[in-house]
Amino acid sequence: MTPVQVNEWLDEYNDYMLLYKMFGDQTYLNEVEEILKSMEKYIGRMLMLEKLKLAL
């Protein structure tokens, strides 16, 4: 993962949240949830890598 991908996720999150707030369509909120899941997985992997680095 690169910082660029994280920025893209954040941009998409903001876009879908705005659309959800404007139109109230559940589809937009579902997209937000998928983005959050992806970011949580990414953060989990980064934390594991940090723990491995500290253990060495």
mmCIF entry with sequence, helices, sheets and N, C-alpha, C, O atoms, coordinates in Angstrom:
data_MODEL
# 
_entry.id   MODEL 
# 
_entity.id                         1 
_entity.type                       polymer 
_entity.pdbx_number_of_molecules   1 
# 
_entity_poly.entity_id                      1 
_entity_poly.type                           'polypeptide(L)' 
_entity_poly.nstd_linkage                   no 
_entity_poly.nstd_monomer                   no 
_entity_poly.pdbx_seq_one_letter_code       MTPVQVNEWLDEYNDYMLLYKMFGDQTYLNEVEEILKSMEKYIGRMLMLEKLKLAL 
_entity_poly.pdbx_seq_one_letter_code_can   MTPVQVNEWLDEYNDYMLLYKMFGDQTYLNEVEEILKSMEKYIGRMLMLEKLKLAL 
_entity_poly.pdbx_strand_id                 A 
# 
loop_
_entity_poly_seq.entity_id 
_entity_poly_seq.num 
_entity_poly_seq.mon_id 
_entity_poly_seq.hetero 
1 1  MET n 
1 2  THR n 
1 3  PRO n 
1 4  VAL n 
1 5  GLN n 
1 6  VAL n 
1 7  ASN n 
1 8  GLU n 
1 9  TRP n 
1 10 LEU n 
1 11 ASP n 
1 12 GLU n 
1 13 TYR n 
1 14 ASN n 
1 15 ASP n 
1 16 TYR n 
1 17 MET n 
1 18 LEU n 
1 19 LEU n 
1 20 TYR n 
1 21 LYS n 
1 22 MET n 
1 23 PHE n 
1 24 GLY n 
1 25 ASP n 
1 26 GLN n 
1 27 THR n 
1 28 TYR n 
1 29 LEU n 
1 30 ASN n 
1 31 GLU n 
1 32 VAL n 
1 33 GLU n 
1 34 GLU n 
1 35 ILE n 
1 36 LEU n 
1 37 LYS n 
1 38 SER n 
1 39 MET n 
1 40 GLU n 
1 41 LYS n 
1 42 TYR n 
1 43 ILE n 
1 44 GLY n 
1 45 ARG n 
1 46 MET n 
1 47 LEU n 
1 48 MET n 
1 49 LEU n 
1 50 GLU n 
1 51 LYS n 
1 52 LEU n 
1 53 LYS n 
1 54 LEU n 
1 55 ALA n 
1 56 LEU n 
# 
_struct_asym.id          A 
_struct_asym.entity_id   1 
# 
loop_
_struct_conf.conf_type_id 
_struct_conf.id 
_struct_conf.pdbx_PDB_helix_id 
_struct_conf.beg_label_comp_id 
_struct_conf.beg_label_asym_id 
_struct_conf.beg_label_seq_id 
_struct_conf.pdbx_beg_PDB_ins_code 
_struct_conf.end_label_comp_id 
_struct_conf.end_label_asym_id 
_struct_conf.end_label_seq_id 
_struct_conf.pdbx_end_PDB_ins_code 
_struct_conf.beg_auth_comp_id 
_struct_conf.beg_auth_asym_id 
_struct_conf.beg_auth_seq_id 
_struct_conf.end_auth_comp_id 
_struct_conf.end_auth_asym_id 
_struct_conf.end_auth_seq_id 
_struct_conf.pdbx_PDB_helix_class 
_struct_conf.details 
_struct_conf.pdbx_PDB_helix_length 
HELX_P HELX_P1 AA1 PRO A 3  ? PHE A 23 ? PRO A 3  PHE A 23 1 ? 21 
HELX_P HELX_P2 AA2 GLN A 26 ? ALA A 55 ? GLN A 26 ALA A 55 1 ? 30 
# 
_struct_conf_type.id          HELX_P 
_struct_conf_type.criteria    ? 
_struct_conf_type.reference   ? 
# 
loop_
_atom_site.group_PDB 
_atom_site.id 
_atom_site.type_symbol 
_atom_site.label_atom_id 
_atom_site.label_alt_id 
_atom_site.label_comp_id 
_atom_site.label_asym_id 
_atom_site.label_entity_id 
_atom_site.label_seq_id 
_atom_site.pdbx_PDB_ins_code 
_atom_site.Cartn_x 
_atom_site.Cartn_y 
_atom_site.Cartn_z 
_atom_site.occupancy 
_atom_site.B_iso_or_equiv 
_atom_site.pdbx_formal_charge 
_atom_site.auth_seq_id 
_atom_site.auth_comp_id 
_atom_site.auth_asym_id 
_atom_site.auth_atom_id 
_atom_site.pdbx_PDB_model_num 
ATOM 1   N N  . MET A 1 1  ? 0.838   -1.180 0.000  1.00 0.00 ? 1  MET A N  1 
ATOM 2   C CA . MET A 1 1  ? 0.000   0.000  0.000  1.00 0.00 ? 1  MET A CA 1 
ATOM 3   C C  . MET A 1 1  ? 0.883   1.244  0.000  1.00 0.00 ? 1  MET A C  1 
ATOM 4   O O  . MET A 1 1  ? 1.969   1.273  0.579  1.00 0.00 ? 1  MET A O  1 
ATOM 5   N N  . THR A 1 2  ? 0.388   2.231  -0.649 1.00 0.00 ? 2  THR A N  1 
ATOM 6   C CA . THR A 1 2  ? 1.120   3.485  -0.692 1.00 0.00 ? 2  THR A CA 1 
ATOM 7   C C  . THR A 1 2  ? 0.273   4.583  -0.078 1.00 0.00 ? 2  THR A C  1 
ATOM 8   O O  . THR A 1 2  ? -0.946  4.452  0.032  1.00 0.00 ? 2  THR A O  1 
ATOM 9   N N  . PRO A 1 3  ? 0.930   5.676  0.326  1.00 0.00 ? 3  PRO A N  1 
ATOM 10  C CA . PRO A 1 3  ? 0.144   6.806  0.846  1.00 0.00 ? 3  PRO A CA 1 
ATOM 11  C C  . PRO A 1 3  ? -0.879  7.305  -0.168 1.00 0.00 ? 3  PRO A C  1 
ATOM 12  O O  . PRO A 1 3  ? -1.936  7.814  0.205  1.00 0.00 ? 3  PRO A O  1 
ATOM 13  N N  . VAL A 1 4  ? -0.561  7.156  -1.452 1.00 0.00 ? 4  VAL A N  1 
ATOM 14  C CA . VAL A 1 4  ? -1.496  7.590  -2.495 1.00 0.00 ? 4  VAL A CA 1 
ATOM 15  C C  . VAL A 1 4  ? -2.795  6.803  -2.398 1.00 0.00 ? 4  VAL A C  1 
ATOM 16  O O  . VAL A 1 4  ? -3.877  7.378  -2.522 1.00 0.00 ? 4  VAL A O  1 
ATOM 17  N N  . GLN A 1 5  ? -2.701  5.490  -2.178 1.00 0.00 ? 5  GLN A N  1 
ATOM 18  C CA . GLN A 1 5  ? -3.912  4.680  -2.078 1.00 0.00 ? 5  GLN A CA 1 
ATOM 19  C C  . GLN A 1 5  ? -4.732  5.084  -0.853 1.00 0.00 ? 5  GLN A C  1 
ATOM 20  O O  . GLN A 1 5  ? -5.960  5.132  -0.916 1.00 0.00 ? 5  GLN A O  1 
ATOM 21  N N  . VAL A 1 6  ? -4.067  5.371  0.245  1.00 0.00 ? 6  VAL A N  1 
ATOM 22  C CA . VAL A 1 6  ? -4.780  5.819  1.442  1.00 0.00 ? 6  VAL A CA 1 
ATOM 23  C C  . VAL A 1 6  ? -5.495  7.131  1.142  1.00 0.00 ? 6  VAL A C  1 
ATOM 24  O O  . VAL A 1 6  ? -6.645  7.314  1.541  1.00 0.00 ? 6  VAL A O  1 
ATOM 25  N N  . ASN A 1 7  ? -4.833  8.035  0.452  1.00 0.00 ? 7  ASN A N  1 
ATOM 26  C CA . ASN A 1 7  ? -5.466  9.303  0.086  1.00 0.00 ? 7  ASN A CA 1 
ATOM 27  C C  . ASN A 1 7  ? -6.679  9.078  -0.810 1.00 0.00 ? 7  ASN A C  1 
ATOM 28  O O  . ASN A 1 7  ? -7.693  9.761  -0.673 1.00 0.00 ? 7  ASN A O  1 
ATOM 29  N N  . GLU A 1 8  ? -6.574  8.124  -1.722 1.00 0.00 ? 8  GLU A N  1 
ATOM 30  C CA . GLU A 1 8  ? -7.712  7.802  -2.590 1.00 0.00 ? 8  GLU A CA 1 
ATOM 31  C C  . GLU A 1 8  ? -8.879  7.269  -1.771 1.00 0.00 ? 8  GLU A C  1 
ATOM 32  O O  . GLU A 1 8  ? -10.028 7.644  -2.000 1.00 0.00 ? 8  GLU A O  1 
ATOM 33  N N  . TRP A 1 9  ? -8.578  6.386  -0.809 1.00 0.00 ? 9  TRP A N  1 
ATOM 34  C CA . TRP A 1 9  ? -9.640  5.873  0.062  1.00 0.00 ? 9  TRP A CA 1 
ATOM 35  C C  . TRP A 1 9  ? -10.314 7.013  0.820  1.00 0.00 ? 9  TRP A C  1 
ATOM 36  O O  . TRP A 1 9  ? -11.539 7.053  0.926  1.00 0.00 ? 9  TRP A O  1 
ATOM 37  N N  . LEU A 1 10 ? -9.524  7.926  1.340  1.00 0.00 ? 10 LEU A N  1 
ATOM 38  C CA . LEU A 1 10 ? -10.092 9.045  2.088  1.00 0.00 ? 10 LEU A CA 1 
ATOM 39  C C  . LEU A 1 10 ? -10.929 9.947  1.186  1.00 0.00 ? 10 LEU A C  1 
ATOM 40  O O  . LEU A 1 10 ? -11.986 10.424 1.598  1.00 0.00 ? 10 LEU A O  1 
ATOM 41  N N  . ASP A 1 11 ? -10.468 10.181 -0.029 1.00 0.00 ? 11 ASP A N  1 
ATOM 42  C CA . ASP A 1 11 ? -11.251 10.971 -0.984 1.00 0.00 ? 11 ASP A CA 1 
ATOM 43  C C  . ASP A 1 11 ? -12.575 10.285 -1.299 1.00 0.00 ? 11 ASP A C  1 
ATOM 44  O O  . ASP A 1 11 ? -13.629 10.920 -1.303 1.00 0.00 ? 11 ASP A O  1 
ATOM 45  N N  . GLU A 1 12 ? -12.509 8.979  -1.563 1.00 0.00 ? 12 GLU A N  1 
ATOM 46  C CA . GLU A 1 12 ? -13.735 8.232  -1.851 1.00 0.00 ? 12 GLU A CA 1 
ATOM 47  C C  . GLU A 1 12 ? -14.673 8.250  -0.655 1.00 0.00 ? 12 GLU A C  1 
ATOM 48  O O  . GLU A 1 12 ? -15.882 8.420  -0.815 1.00 0.00 ? 12 GLU A O  1 
ATOM 49  N N  . TYR A 1 13 ? -14.129 8.077  0.536  1.00 0.00 ? 13 TYR A N  1 
ATOM 50  C CA . TYR A 1 13 ? -14.936 8.109  1.758  1.00 0.00 ? 13 TYR A CA 1 
ATOM 51  C C  . TYR A 1 13 ? -15.683 9.435  1.846  1.00 0.00 ? 13 TYR A C  1 
ATOM 52  O O  . TYR A 1 13 ? -16.895 9.461  2.060  1.00 0.00 ? 13 TYR A O  1 
ATOM 53  N N  . ASN A 1 14 ? -14.956 10.528 1.682  1.00 0.00 ? 14 ASN A N  1 
ATOM 54  C CA . ASN A 1 14 ? -15.582 11.850 1.764  1.00 0.00 ? 14 ASN A CA 1 
ATOM 55  C C  . ASN A 1 14 ? -16.641 12.038 0.686  1.00 0.00 ? 14 ASN A C  1 
ATOM 56  O O  . ASN A 1 14 ? -17.711 12.587 0.953  1.00 0.00 ? 14 ASN A O  1 
ATOM 57  N N  . ASP A 1 15 ? -16.348 11.586 -0.529 1.00 0.00 ? 15 ASP A N  1 
ATOM 58  C CA . ASP A 1 15 ? -17.315 11.715 -1.625 1.00 0.00 ? 15 ASP A CA 1 
ATOM 59  C C  . ASP A 1 15 ? -18.595 10.936 -1.335 1.00 0.00 ? 15 ASP A C  1 
ATOM 60  O O  . ASP A 1 15 ? -19.696 11.466 -1.483 1.00 0.00 ? 15 ASP A O  1 
ATOM 61  N N  . TYR A 1 16 ? -18.447 9.671  -0.921 1.00 0.00 ? 16 TYR A N  1 
ATOM 62  C CA . TYR A 1 16 ? -19.630 8.850  -0.655 1.00 0.00 ? 16 TYR A CA 1 
ATOM 63  C C  . TYR A 1 16 ? -20.416 9.355  0.555  1.00 0.00 ? 16 TYR A C  1 
ATOM 64  O O  . TYR A 1 16 ? -21.645 9.279  0.569  1.00 0.00 ? 16 TYR A O  1 
ATOM 65  N N  . MET A 1 17 ? -19.725 9.862  1.557  1.00 0.00 ? 17 MET A N  1 
ATOM 66  C CA . MET A 1 17 ? -20.443 10.409 2.716  1.00 0.00 ? 17 MET A CA 1 
ATOM 67  C C  . MET A 1 17 ? -21.256 11.637 2.313  1.00 0.00 ? 17 MET A C  1 
ATOM 68  O O  . MET A 1 17 ? -22.390 11.813 2.759  1.00 0.00 ? 17 MET A O  1 
ATOM 69  N N  . LEU A 1 18 ? -20.676 12.476 1.474  1.00 0.00 ? 18 LEU A N  1 
ATOM 70  C CA . LEU A 1 18 ? -21.398 13.649 0.995  1.00 0.00 ? 18 LEU A CA 1 
ATOM 71  C C  . LEU A 1 18 ? -22.635 13.229 0.201  1.00 0.00 ? 18 LEU A C  1 
ATOM 72  O O  . LEU A 1 18 ? -23.720 13.777 0.394  1.00 0.00 ? 18 LEU A O  1 
ATOM 73  N N  . LEU A 1 19 ? -22.464 12.255 -0.690 1.00 0.00 ? 19 LEU A N  1 
ATOM 74  C CA . LEU A 1 19 ? -23.606 11.768 -1.470 1.00 0.00 ? 19 LEU A CA 1 
ATOM 75  C C  . LEU A 1 19 ? -24.678 11.165 -0.566 1.00 0.00 ? 19 LEU A C  1 
ATOM 76  O O  . LEU A 1 19 ? -25.871 11.380 -0.781 1.00 0.00 ? 19 LEU A O  1 
ATOM 77  N N  . TYR A 1 20 ? -24.252 10.411 0.440  1.00 0.00 ? 20 TYR A N  1 
ATOM 78  C CA . TYR A 1 20 ? -25.220 9.823  1.371  1.00 0.00 ? 20 TYR A CA 1 
ATOM 79  C C  . TYR A 1 20 ? -25.984 10.911 2.119  1.00 0.00 ? 20 TYR A C  1 
ATOM 80  O O  . TYR A 1 20 ? -27.202 10.829 2.274  1.00 0.00 ? 20 TYR A O  1 
ATOM 81  N N  . LYS A 1 21 ? -25.264 11.925 2.580  1.00 0.00 ? 21 LYS A N  1 
ATOM 82  C CA . LYS A 1 21 ? -25.922 13.014 3.312  1.00 0.00 ? 21 LYS A CA 1 
ATOM 83  C C  . LYS A 1 21 ? -26.871 13.800 2.412  1.00 0.00 ? 21 LYS A C  1 
ATOM 84  O O  . LYS A 1 21 ? -27.913 14.278 2.860  1.00 0.00 ? 21 LYS A O  1 
ATOM 85  N N  . MET A 1 22 ? -26.500 13.927 1.140  1.00 0.00 ? 22 MET A N  1 
ATOM 86  C CA . MET A 1 22 ? -27.346 14.684 0.211  1.00 0.00 ? 22 MET A CA 1 
ATOM 87  C C  . MET A 1 22 ? -28.591 13.911 -0.201 1.00 0.00 ? 22 MET A C  1 
ATOM 88  O O  . MET A 1 22 ? -29.680 14.480 -0.280 1.00 0.00 ? 22 MET A O  1 
ATOM 89  N N  . PHE A 1 23 ? -28.434 12.601 -0.467 1.00 0.00 ? 23 PHE A N  1 
ATOM 90  C CA . PHE A 1 23 ? -29.530 11.828 -1.047 1.00 0.00 ? 23 PHE A CA 1 
ATOM 91  C C  . PHE A 1 23 ? -30.092 10.745 -0.135 1.00 0.00 ? 23 PHE A C  1 
ATOM 92  O O  . PHE A 1 23 ? -31.195 10.250 -0.368 1.00 0.00 ? 23 PHE A O  1 
ATOM 93  N N  . GLY A 1 24 ? -29.342 10.372 0.903  1.00 0.00 ? 24 GLY A N  1 
ATOM 94  C CA . GLY A 1 24 ? -29.830 9.370  1.840  1.00 0.00 ? 24 GLY A CA 1 
ATOM 95  C C  . GLY A 1 24 ? -29.911 7.956  1.280  1.00 0.00 ? 24 GLY A C  1 
ATOM 96  O O  . GLY A 1 24 ? -30.593 7.104  1.849  1.00 0.00 ? 24 GLY A O  1 
ATOM 97  N N  . ASP A 1 25 ? -29.229 7.700  0.179  1.00 0.00 ? 25 ASP A N  1 
ATOM 98  C CA . ASP A 1 25 ? -29.268 6.385  -0.464 1.00 0.00 ? 25 ASP A CA 1 
ATOM 99  C C  . ASP A 1 25 ? -28.324 5.426  0.262  1.00 0.00 ? 25 ASP A C  1 
ATOM 100 O O  . ASP A 1 25 ? -27.141 5.720  0.431  1.00 0.00 ? 25 ASP A O  1 
ATOM 101 N N  . GLN A 1 26 ? -28.845 4.295  0.685  1.00 0.00 ? 26 GLN A N  1 
ATOM 102 C CA . GLN A 1 26 ? -28.075 3.292  1.430  1.00 0.00 ? 26 GLN A CA 1 
ATOM 103 C C  . GLN A 1 26 ? -26.873 2.776  0.633  1.00 0.00 ? 26 GLN A C  1 
ATOM 104 O O  . GLN A 1 26 ? -25.870 2.365  1.216  1.00 0.00 ? 26 GLN A O  1 
ATOM 105 N N  . THR A 1 27 ? -26.976 2.798  -0.683 1.00 0.00 ? 27 THR A N  1 
ATOM 106 C CA . THR A 1 27 ? -25.874 2.337  -1.532 1.00 0.00 ? 27 THR A CA 1 
ATOM 107 C C  . THR A 1 27 ? -24.594 3.104  -1.228 1.00 0.00 ? 27 THR A C  1 
ATOM 108 O O  . THR A 1 27 ? -23.511 2.520  -1.184 1.00 0.00 ? 27 THR A O  1 
ATOM 109 N N  . TYR A 1 28 ? -24.715 4.403  -1.020 1.00 0.00 ? 28 TYR A N  1 
ATOM 110 C CA . TYR A 1 28 ? -23.537 5.221  -0.713 1.00 0.00 ? 28 TYR A CA 1 
ATOM 111 C C  . TYR A 1 28 ? -22.956 4.850  0.643  1.00 0.00 ? 28 TYR A C  1 
ATOM 112 O O  . TYR A 1 28 ? -21.738 4.807  0.815  1.00 0.00 ? 28 TYR A O  1 
ATOM 113 N N  . LEU A 1 29 ? -23.817 4.587  1.587  1.00 0.00 ? 29 LEU A N  1 
ATOM 114 C CA . LEU A 1 29 ? -23.351 4.199  2.921  1.00 0.00 ? 29 LEU A CA 1 
ATOM 115 C C  . LEU A 1 29 ? -22.672 2.828  2.877  1.00 0.00 ? 29 LEU A C  1 
ATOM 116 O O  . LEU A 1 29 ? -21.699 2.596  3.594  1.00 0.00 ? 29 LEU A O  1 
ATOM 117 N N  . ASN A 1 30 ? -23.175 1.934  2.049  1.00 0.00 ? 30 ASN A N  1 
ATOM 118 C CA . ASN A 1 30 ? -22.527 0.627  1.873  1.00 0.00 ? 30 ASN A CA 1 
ATOM 119 C C  . ASN A 1 30 ? -21.110 0.792  1.336  1.00 0.00 ? 30 ASN A C  1 
ATOM 120 O O  . ASN A 1 30 ? -20.197 0.087  1.765  1.00 0.00 ? 30 ASN A O  1 
ATOM 121 N N  . GLU A 1 31 ? -20.923 1.713  0.409  1.00 0.00 ? 31 GLU A N  1 
ATOM 122 C CA . GLU A 1 31 ? -19.587 1.981  -0.131 1.00 0.00 ? 31 GLU A CA 1 
ATOM 123 C C  . GLU A 1 31 ? -18.665 2.517  0.960  1.00 0.00 ? 31 GLU A C  1 
ATOM 124 O O  . GLU A 1 31 ? -17.493 2.147  1.027  1.00 0.00 ? 31 GLU A O  1 
ATOM 125 N N  . VAL A 1 32 ? -19.193 3.383  1.805  1.00 0.00 ? 32 VAL A N  1 
ATOM 126 C CA . VAL A 1 32 ? -18.415 3.928  2.923  1.00 0.00 ? 32 VAL A CA 1 
ATOM 127 C C  . VAL A 1 32 ? -17.952 2.792  3.832  1.00 0.00 ? 32 VAL A C  1 
ATOM 128 O O  . VAL A 1 32 ? -16.798 2.768  4.260  1.00 0.00 ? 32 VAL A O  1 
ATOM 129 N N  . GLU A 1 33 ? -18.841 1.863  4.122  1.00 0.00 ? 33 GLU A N  1 
ATOM 130 C CA . GLU A 1 33 ? -18.493 0.734  4.992  1.00 0.00 ? 33 GLU A CA 1 
ATOM 131 C C  . GLU A 1 33 ? -17.394 -0.126 4.374  1.00 0.00 ? 33 GLU A C  1 
ATOM 132 O O  . GLU A 1 33 ? -16.507 -0.596 5.087  1.00 0.00 ? 33 GLU A O  1 
ATOM 133 N N  . GLU A 1 34 ? -17.439 -0.337 3.069  1.00 0.00 ? 34 GLU A N  1 
ATOM 134 C CA . GLU A 1 34 ? -16.399 -1.117 2.386  1.00 0.00 ? 34 GLU A CA 1 
ATOM 135 C C  . GLU A 1 34 ? -15.051 -0.405 2.449  1.00 0.00 ? 34 GLU A C  1 
ATOM 136 O O  . GLU A 1 34 ? -14.017 -1.042 2.654  1.00 0.00 ? 34 GLU A O  1 
ATOM 137 N N  . ILE A 1 35 ? -15.064 0.894  2.276  1.00 0.00 ? 35 ILE A N  1 
ATOM 138 C CA . ILE A 1 35 ? -13.825 1.670  2.361  1.00 0.00 ? 35 ILE A CA 1 
ATOM 139 C C  . ILE A 1 35 ? -13.246 1.574  3.767  1.00 0.00 ? 35 ILE A C  1 
ATOM 140 O O  . ILE A 1 35 ? -12.040 1.396  3.932  1.00 0.00 ? 35 ILE A O  1 
ATOM 141 N N  . LEU A 1 36 ? -14.099 1.691  4.778  1.00 0.00 ? 36 LEU A N  1 
ATOM 142 C CA . LEU A 1 36 ? -13.627 1.595  6.162  1.00 0.00 ? 36 LEU A CA 1 
ATOM 143 C C  . LEU A 1 36 ? -13.033 0.219  6.451  1.00 0.00 ? 36 LEU A C  1 
ATOM 144 O O  . LEU A 1 36 ? -12.020 0.115  7.143  1.00 0.00 ? 36 LEU A O  1 
ATOM 145 N N  . LYS A 1 37 ? -13.653 -0.832 5.927  1.00 0.00 ? 37 LYS A N  1 
ATOM 146 C CA . LYS A 1 37 ? -13.118 -2.188 6.112  1.00 0.00 ? 37 LYS A CA 1 
ATOM 147 C C  . LYS A 1 37 ? -11.733 -2.308 5.482  1.00 0.00 ? 37 LYS A C  1 
ATOM 148 O O  . LYS A 1 37 ? -10.823 -2.888 6.074  1.00 0.00 ? 37 LYS A O  1 
ATOM 149 N N  . SER A 1 38 ? -11.580 -1.763 4.292  1.00 0.00 ? 38 SER A N  1 
ATOM 150 C CA . SER A 1 38 ? -10.283 -1.814 3.610  1.00 0.00 ? 38 SER A CA 1 
ATOM 151 C C  . SER A 1 38 ? -9.222  -1.074 4.409  1.00 0.00 ? 38 SER A C  1 
ATOM 152 O O  . SER A 1 38 ? -8.095  -1.550 4.549  1.00 0.00 ? 38 SER A O  1 
ATOM 153 N N  . MET A 1 39 ? -9.582  0.084  4.927  1.00 0.00 ? 39 MET A N  1 
ATOM 154 C CA . MET A 1 39 ? -8.614  0.854  5.711  1.00 0.00 ? 39 MET A CA 1 
ATOM 155 C C  . MET A 1 39 ? -8.266  0.149  7.017  1.00 0.00 ? 39 MET A C  1 
ATOM 156 O O  . MET A 1 39 ? -7.116  0.191  7.454  1.00 0.00 ? 39 MET A O  1 
ATOM 157 N N  . GLU A 1 40 ? -9.241  -0.497 7.643  1.00 0.00 ? 40 GLU A N  1 
ATOM 158 C CA . GLU A 1 40 ? -8.970  -1.245 8.878  1.00 0.00 ? 40 GLU A CA 1 
ATOM 159 C C  . GLU A 1 40 ? -8.003  -2.398 8.619  1.00 0.00 ? 40 GLU A C  1 
ATOM 160 O O  . GLU A 1 40 ? -7.094  -2.638 9.414  1.00 0.00 ? 40 GLU A O  1 
ATOM 161 N N  . LYS A 1 41 ? -8.196  -3.109 7.512  1.00 0.00 ? 41 LYS A N  1 
ATOM 162 C CA . LYS A 1 41 ? -7.281  -4.195 7.157  1.00 0.00 ? 41 LYS A CA 1 
ATOM 163 C C  . LYS A 1 41 ? -5.874  -3.654 6.926  1.00 0.00 ? 41 LYS A C  1 
ATOM 164 O O  . LYS A 1 41 ? -4.891  -4.234 7.387  1.00 0.00 ? 41 LYS A O  1 
ATOM 165 N N  . TYR A 1 42 ? -5.792  -2.560 6.223  1.00 0.00 ? 42 TYR A N  1 
ATOM 166 C CA . TYR A 1 42 ? -4.503  -1.944 5.936  1.00 0.00 ? 42 TYR A CA 1 
ATOM 167 C C  . TYR A 1 42 ? -3.795  -1.539 7.229  1.00 0.00 ? 42 TYR A C  1 
ATOM 168 O O  . TYR A 1 42 ? -2.606  -1.806 7.401  1.00 0.00 ? 42 TYR A O  1 
ATOM 169 N N  . ILE A 1 43 ? -4.516  -0.908 8.119  1.00 0.00 ? 43 ILE A N  1 
ATOM 170 C CA . ILE A 1 43 ? -3.936  -0.483 9.398  1.00 0.00 ? 43 ILE A CA 1 
ATOM 171 C C  . ILE A 1 43 ? -3.486  -1.695 10.204 1.00 0.00 ? 43 ILE A C  1 
ATOM 172 O O  . ILE A 1 43 ? -2.423  -1.668 10.825 1.00 0.00 ? 43 ILE A O  1 
ATOM 173 N N  . GLY A 1 44 ? -4.285  -2.755 10.199 1.00 0.00 ? 44 GLY A N  1 
ATOM 174 C CA . GLY A 1 44 ? -3.912  -3.978 10.903 1.00 0.00 ? 44 GLY A CA 1 
ATOM 175 C C  . GLY A 1 44 ? -2.603  -4.554 10.385 1.00 0.00 ? 44 GLY A C  1 
ATOM 176 O O  . GLY A 1 44 ? -1.752  -4.981 11.166 1.00 0.00 ? 44 GLY A O  1 
ATOM 177 N N  . ARG A 1 45 ? -2.446  -4.564 9.064  1.00 0.00 ? 45 ARG A N  1 
ATOM 178 C CA . ARG A 1 45 ? -1.194  -5.061 8.477  1.00 0.00 ? 45 ARG A CA 1 
ATOM 179 C C  . ARG A 1 45 ? -0.022  -4.173 8.853  1.00 0.00 ? 45 ARG A C  1 
ATOM 180 O O  . ARG A 1 45 ? 1.065   -4.672 9.147  1.00 0.00 ? 45 ARG A O  1 
ATOM 181 N N  . MET A 1 46 ? -0.228  -2.862 8.849  1.00 0.00 ? 46 MET A N  1 
ATOM 182 C CA . MET A 1 46 ? 0.850   -1.939 9.205  1.00 0.00 ? 46 MET A CA 1 
ATOM 183 C C  . MET A 1 46 ? 1.264   -2.122 10.667 1.00 0.00 ? 46 MET A C  1 
ATOM 184 O O  . MET A 1 46 ? 2.450   -2.059 10.993 1.00 0.00 ? 46 MET A O  1 
ATOM 185 N N  . LEU A 1 47 ? 0.292   -2.347 11.539 1.00 0.00 ? 47 LEU A N  1 
ATOM 186 C CA . LEU A 1 47 ? 0.603   -2.572 12.955 1.00 0.00 ? 47 LEU A CA 1 
ATOM 187 C C  . LEU A 1 47 ? 1.386   -3.863 13.148 1.00 0.00 ? 47 LEU A C  1 
ATOM 188 O O  . LEU A 1 47 ? 2.316   -3.914 13.953 1.00 0.00 ? 47 LEU A O  1 
ATOM 189 N N  . MET A 1 48 ? 1.010   -4.913 12.408 1.00 0.00 ? 48 MET A N  1 
ATOM 190 C CA . MET A 1 48 ? 1.754   -6.174 12.502 1.00 0.00 ? 48 MET A CA 1 
ATOM 191 C C  . MET A 1 48 ? 3.189   -5.999 12.028 1.00 0.00 ? 48 MET A C  1 
ATOM 192 O O  . MET A 1 48 ? 4.114   -6.532 12.640 1.00 0.00 ? 48 MET A O  1 
ATOM 193 N N  . LEU A 1 49 ? 3.379   -5.259 10.949 1.00 0.00 ? 49 LEU A N  1 
ATOM 194 C CA . LEU A 1 49 ? 4.730   -5.009 10.453 1.00 0.00 ? 49 LEU A CA 1 
ATOM 195 C C  . LEU A 1 49 ? 5.560   -4.237 11.473 1.00 0.00 ? 49 LEU A C  1 
ATOM 196 O O  . LEU A 1 49 ? 6.742   -4.526 11.663 1.00 0.00 ? 49 LEU A O  1 
ATOM 197 N N  . GLU A 1 50 ? 4.949   -3.267 12.121 1.00 0.00 ? 50 GLU A N  1 
ATOM 198 C CA . GLU A 1 50 ? 5.662   -2.501 13.146 1.00 0.00 ? 50 GLU A CA 1 
ATOM 199 C C  . GLU A 1 50 ? 6.074   -3.395 14.310 1.00 0.00 ? 50 GLU A C  1 
ATOM 200 O O  . GLU A 1 50 ? 7.188   -3.282 14.821 1.00 0.00 ? 50 GLU A O  1 
ATOM 201 N N  . LYS A 1 51 ? 5.175   -4.283 14.730 1.00 0.00 ? 51 LYS A N  1 
ATOM 202 C CA . LYS A 1 51 ? 5.505   -5.208 15.820 1.00 0.00 ? 51 LYS A CA 1 
ATOM 203 C C  . LYS A 1 51 ? 6.665   -6.115 15.428 1.00 0.00 ? 51 LYS A C  1 
ATOM 204 O O  . LYS A 1 51 ? 7.551   -6.386 16.238 1.00 0.00 ? 51 LYS A O  1 
ATOM 205 N N  . LEU A 1 52 ? 6.656   -6.585 14.177 1.00 0.00 ? 52 LEU A N  1 
ATOM 206 C CA . LEU A 1 52 ? 7.748   -7.431 13.704 1.00 0.00 ? 52 LEU A CA 1 
ATOM 207 C C  . LEU A 1 52 ? 9.069   -6.668 13.689 1.00 0.00 ? 52 LEU A C  1 
ATOM 208 O O  . LEU A 1 52 ? 10.108  -7.210 14.066 1.00 0.00 ? 52 LEU A O  1 
ATOM 209 N N  . LYS A 1 53 ? 9.029   -5.433 13.260 1.00 0.00 ? 53 LYS A N  1 
ATOM 210 C CA . LYS A 1 53 ? 10.247  -4.616 13.234 1.00 0.00 ? 53 LYS A CA 1 
ATOM 211 C C  . LYS A 1 53 ? 10.794  -4.408 14.638 1.00 0.00 ? 53 LYS A C  1 
ATOM 212 O O  . LYS A 1 53 ? 12.005  -4.461 14.855 1.00 0.00 ? 53 LYS A O  1 
ATOM 213 N N  . LEU A 1 54 ? 9.901   -4.171 15.586 1.00 0.00 ? 54 LEU A N  1 
ATOM 214 C CA . LEU A 1 54 ? 10.332  -3.951 16.968 1.00 0.00 ? 54 LEU A CA 1 
ATOM 215 C C  . LEU A 1 54 ? 10.887  -5.225 17.587 1.00 0.00 ? 54 LEU A C  1 
ATOM 216 O O  . LEU A 1 54 ? 11.760  -5.165 18.453 1.00 0.00 ? 54 LEU A O  1 
ATOM 217 N N  . ALA A 1 55 ? 10.388  -6.374 17.151 1.00 0.00 ? 55 ALA A N  1 
ATOM 218 C CA . ALA A 1 55 ? 10.840  -7.650 17.705 1.00 0.00 ? 55 ALA A CA 1 
ATOM 219 C C  . ALA A 1 55 ? 12.240  -8.022 17.209 1.00 0.00 ? 55 ALA A C  1 
ATOM 220 O O  . ALA A 1 55 ? 12.936  -8.817 17.841 1.00 0.00 ? 55 ALA A O  1 
ATOM 221 N N  . LEU A 1 56 ? 12.639  -7.458 16.100 1.00 0.00 ? 56 LEU A N  1 
ATOM 222 C CA . LEU A 1 56 ? 13.959  -7.798 15.537 1.00 0.00 ? 56 LEU A CA 1 
ATOM 223 C C  . LEU A 1 56 ? 15.038  -7.063 16.213 1.00 0.00 ? 56 LEU A C  1 
ATOM 224 O O  . LEU A 1 56 ? 16.208  -7.228 15.867 1.00 0.00 ? 56 LEU A O  1 
# 
